[in-house]
Amino acid sequence: MTSCASVTPAADAVAHFFALTAPTRNSTSARIAASGVKREMRWMLESSAIADMIRTFGGFYDSDEMTEKTLNLRGLKCPLPALRTRMALGQAQRGDIFVVECTDPLTAIDIPNLLNQTGDTLEETRREKKLLTFRIRKK
């Protein structure tokens, strides 16, 4: 059984948020209506303005930080580099960057084919002597 005291602060925070944003939202809607923008386009502008207010109000997008990770797959033979890359991409968040280092020459074929299947982006491929390096961005 929960007490009312534990629910009230959350309800107060929501009410406070809408009390703060209502005047701003109303003035933004009035400016958009007065600007002569066609009615079909108003919803796009209004929703964009609301999204900007949410972003600035509370840091809802802090979880979208991109990270760069290095996968050292040197010495592994086919198909292990492709499988480990697939596993790492499956656990990654959108926008994460992987630098995959491999020594197996077949990864020059396997990794691009893997990325065609997953839809992720191959940003760069480098070959230095026997080392193949792939820079991959998770979509």
Buried (B, 14 or more C-beta within 10 A) or exposed (E): EEEEEEEEEEEEEEEEBEEEBEEBBEEBBEEBEEEEBEEEEBEEBBEEBBEEBBEEEEEEEEEEEEEEEEBEBEEBEBBBBBBBBBEBBEEBEEEBBBBBBBBBEBBEEBBEEBBEEBEBEBEEBEEEEEEBBBBBBBE
